[in-house]
Amino acid sequence: MHSLFTLTAPLAMILPFTAGVGVRAVDDPAAPSAPQCAASAMEDAPRINPLSALRGQQSARQIRIEQRVVVRIAPQPPAARQNMLAQLPQRAIAPRFEEARKEKCVPLEGIAGVQTGSGNRLVLFLRDQRMISVNLEKSCRARDFYSGFYVEKNKDGRLCVDRDKLQSRTGMRCEVEAMRQLVEVRE
């Protein structure tokens, strides 16, 4: 019903202009006889374009400005990763990390870089020297994010579980399912 109205509305606006086009003259003998009414009052009234009358009544106009901010998180260059680990004491054995407590959200401004992990995991390097393991949807692969990712910035400026989606530079979109802090295991 709504679409029928949409189709007929322009026709109804044009109808007053075309009303006088197909009218036969009163003196025409071929015209059928019909009762005549006093329309002299209507003939004296000037014809008004309904579209211009509608436009003339509008006094307030609205402008809507929307802003969309997308943040790009790039992989860290190898030198930057080495500088972050330079403060740790040097060992012969590579450090081993375990997943500790769960994180619900991480501030976007605090993310310094990203590295792909195995399967559907990414490792986020934070500016406060923490590392966060991010699990993506099961259908996503971490290797799609080898060159970083884009994320739309929310009002709170945080990357959160079960809310935000990461977009790889190739166009793959994956939701963040879990985040855990990685803690070095000391033996």
C-alpha positions as CSV (number, residue, x, y, z in Angstrom):
1,M,0.0,0.0,0.0
2,H,2.8,2.4,0.8
3,S,4.5,1.8,-2.6
4,L,1.2,2.5,-4.4
5,F,1.1,5.9,-2.6
6,T,4.7,6.6,-3.6
7,L,3.9,5.9,-7.2
8,T,0.7,8.0,-7.3
9,A,1.9,11.0,-5.3
10,P,3.8,12.6,-8.3
11,L,0.8,12.1,-10.5
12,A,-1.5,13.9,-8.0
13,M,0.9,16.8,-8.0
14,I,0.9,17.2,-11.8
15,L,-2.9,16.6,-12.1
16,P,-3.9,20.3,-11.4
17,F,-1.7,21.5,-14.4
18,T,-3.1,19.0,-16.9
19,A,-6.7,19.5,-15.9
20,G,-7.3,22.2,-18.5
21,V,-5.6,20.4,-21.4
22,G,-8.3,18.0,-22.5
23,V,-11.4,20.1,-21.8
24,R,-13.7,20.7,-24.8
25,A,-15.1,24.2,-25.5
26,V,-18.7,24.8,-24.3
27,D,-19.8,26.0,-27.8
28,D,-18.6,22.7,-29.3
29,P,-21.7,20.9,-30.7
30,A,-20.0,17.5,-30.4
31,A,-19.7,17.9,-26.6
32,P,-22.3,16.0,-24.6
33,S,-24.7,18.2,-22.7
34,A,-23.9,18.3,-19.0
35,P,-25.3,20.5,-16.3
36,Q,-23.4,23.7,-16.1
37,C,-22.4,25.3,-12.7
38,A,-21.2,28.7,-11.8
39,A,-17.5,28.3,-11.9
40,S,-16.7,32.0,-12.5
41,A,-15.3,32.3,-8.9
42,M,-12.8,29.4,-9.6
43,E,-11.7,30.8,-12.9
44,D,-10.7,34.1,-11.4
45,A,-8.4,32.4,-8.8
46,P,-4.7,32.3,-9.9
47,R,-3.3,28.8,-10.4
48,I,-0.6,28.0,-7.9
49,N,2.1,25.4,-8.4
50,P,1.7,23.0,-5.5
51,L,5.5,22.2,-5.5
52,S,6.5,25.9,-5.1
53,A,3.9,26.4,-2.4
54,L,5.3,23.5,-0.5
55,R,8.8,24.7,-0.9
56,G,7.8,28.2,0.2
57,Q,6.4,26.9,3.5
58,Q,9.6,25.3,4.6
59,S,11.4,27.5,7.0
60,A,13.8,25.1,8.8
61,R,16.4,23.1,7.1
62,Q,18.5,20.5,8.8
63,I,22.1,19.3,8.1
64,R,23.4,16.1,9.5
65,I,27.1,15.6,9.8
66,E,28.3,12.1,10.7
67,Q,31.9,11.3,11.5
68,R,33.5,7.9,11.2
69,V,37.0,7.2,12.5
70,V,38.9,4.2,11.4
71,V,42.2,3.3,13.2
72,R,44.9,1.4,11.5
73,I,47.1,-0.9,13.6
74,A,50.3,-1.9,11.7
75,P,52.7,-4.6,12.5
76,Q,55.7,-3.5,14.4
77,P,59.0,-3.3,12.6
78,P,61.5,-5.9,13.8
79,A,63.7,-3.2,15.4
80,A,60.9,-1.8,17.5
81,R,60.1,-5.3,18.8
82,Q,63.7,-5.9,19.7
83,N,63.8,-2.5,21.5
84,M,60.8,-3.5,23.6
85,L,62.5,-6.7,24.7
86,A,65.9,-5.0,25.2
87,Q,64.9,-4.0,28.7
88,L,64.4,-7.6,29.7
89,P,67.4,-9.5,30.9
90,Q,69.1,-11.5,28.1
91,R,68.9,-15.3,28.4
92,A,70.1,-18.1,26.3
93,I,66.7,-19.7,26.2
94,A,63.8,-17.8,24.5
95,P,61.2,-16.7,27.0
96,R,58.0,-18.7,27.2
97,F,54.6,-17.1,27.7
98,E,51.4,-18.3,29.1
99,E,47.9,-16.9,28.9
100,A,46.9,-15.4,32.2
101,R,43.8,-13.4,33.0
102,K,41.1,-12.5,30.5
103,E,40.9,-9.0,29.2
104,K,37.5,-7.5,28.2
105,C,38.7,-4.3,26.5
106,V,42.0,-2.7,25.5
107,P,42.5,1.0,24.7
108,L,43.2,1.5,21.0
109,E,45.7,4.3,21.7
110,G,47.7,1.8,23.8
111,I,48.3,-0.7,20.9
112,A,51.8,-0.3,19.6
113,G,51.7,-3.1,17.0
114,V,50.4,-6.5,16.0
115,Q,51.9,-9.8,15.1
116,T,50.2,-12.9,13.6
117,G,50.1,-16.0,15.7
118,S,49.0,-19.5,14.9
119,G,45.5,-20.4,13.7
120,N,43.1,-17.6,14.5
121,R,45.3,-15.7,17.0
122,L,46.9,-12.3,16.9
123,V,49.4,-10.9,19.4
124,L,49.0,-7.2,20.3
125,F,52.0,-5.3,21.7
126,L,50.9,-2.6,24.0
127,R,52.7,0.6,24.8
128,D,52.8,-0.3,28.5
129,Q,55.0,-3.4,27.7
130,R,52.2,-5.9,27.9
131,M,51.3,-8.4,25.3
132,I,47.7,-9.5,24.6
133,S,46.6,-12.6,22.7
134,V,43.5,-12.0,20.6
135,N,41.3,-14.9,19.5
136,L,39.3,-14.2,16.3
137,E,36.2,-16.1,15.0
138,K,36.9,-19.7,14.1
139,S,36.4,-19.0,10.4
140,C,39.1,-16.4,10.4
141,R,42.8,-16.9,9.9
142,A,45.5,-14.9,11.5
143,R,47.7,-14.9,8.4
144,D,45.1,-12.6,6.7
145,F,46.2,-9.9,9.2
146,Y,50.0,-10.1,8.3
147,S,50.0,-6.4,7.3
148,G,47.9,-5.2,10.3
149,F,44.3,-4.4,10.6
150,Y,41.7,-1.6,10.7
151,V,39.2,-1.1,13.4
152,E,36.4,1.4,13.7
153,K,36.9,3.7,16.7
154,N,34.0,3.7,19.2
155,K,33.0,6.5,21.5
156,D,35.0,4.8,24.4
157,G,38.1,4.4,22.2
158,R,38.6,0.8,23.2
159,L,38.9,-2.6,21.4
160,C,36.4,-4.9,23.1
161,V,35.5,-8.6,23.0
162,D,32.2,-9.6,21.3
163,R,31.7,-6.0,20.1
164,D,34.4,-5.0,17.7
165,K,35.4,-6.4,14.3
166,L,38.9,-6.2,12.9
167,Q,39.2,-5.7,9.2
168,S,42.4,-6.9,7.4
169,R,43.8,-4.9,4.6
170,T,42.6,-7.5,2.2
171,G,39.0,-7.0,3.3
172,M,38.5,-9.9,5.7
173,R,36.3,-8.9,8.7
174,C,36.5,-10.9,11.9
175,E,35.0,-10.4,15.4
176,V,37.2,-10.5,18.5
177,E,36.0,-13.5,20.5
178,A,38.5,-13.5,23.4
179,M,41.5,-11.6,24.7
180,R,44.1,-12.8,27.3
181,Q,47.2,-11.2,28.7
182,L,50.4,-13.1,27.9
183,V,52.7,-13.4,30.9
184,E,56.3,-14.7,30.8
185,V,56.8,-18.0,32.7
186,R,59.8,-17.9,35.0
187,E,61.2,-21.3,35.8
